């Protein structure tokens, strides 16, 4: 029996969103995102660690929605 899982990503928009059009005419959305990381200490407190940065690319209708919704500094949870 297969185990169904979902991936999610949360973070902040770290760069100005860029919109372009592919050779086939599809909308392309590109942005650099910053994902914060924390470590839980034995005391129960959390220590902030270095963030990681990732490229996020979307196409077609998802790209159109992303262009309208995201700006540099915005936080997101898909």
N, C-alpha and C positions, 0 to 999 in steps of 0.2 A: 504494500500500500504506500503510495506516495505521500510525502509530508508537504503540504502546501505552506509556503512562506512568502513573506513580502519584505522588500527592502525599503528603507526610508532613509532620508538624508535631511539634516537640518543644519542651518548655519546662517551666514550673512553674505550679501552680495559685496564682493571686494573690489570689483572693477566696474567701469561704466559698461552697461549692456551694449552689445553690438548686434545690429540686424543686417543681414545680407541676403542675397538671393543666389541659389545654386544654379549651375548650368542648365538643370532641368526645370528651373522656374519655381522651385520650392523655397519658402522662407526659411532662413537659418538664424537661430538665436545663439549667441555665444556670450558667456560671462565667466569670470573667475570667482570662485566662492571660497569663503573662509569657514572652516569647521572648528569650533572650540572643543577642547578636550579637558577633562577633569579627572583627578584621582581621588578616591575616597580614602581618608586616613583612618587609622584605628580609633581615633577619638570621635569619628562620625563627621568631621569637617571635610570639606572638599578643597583641594589645591588645584588651581588652574595651571594647566600645562601649556606648552607651545601649541598654537593652532596649526592645522594643516590646510593647505590650499589645493584646490582642484579645479579643473576645467569642466564646465557644464555646457553641453550643446543640445539644442532641441531643434526639431524640424516641423514644418507644415503648420497645422492648427495649434499644436502645442507651442511652437515658436511665436505665433501671432498672439496668443494669450500671454506668454511670458513678456513680450515686448511691452504690452499694455500694463502689466502689473508690477514689474520689478524695476528698481532704481538702485544705484550704488548706496550701500549702507542699509538696505532693507533686509529684514530677517525673513526666513521662510521655513516652512515645514510642509512638504508635499503631501 
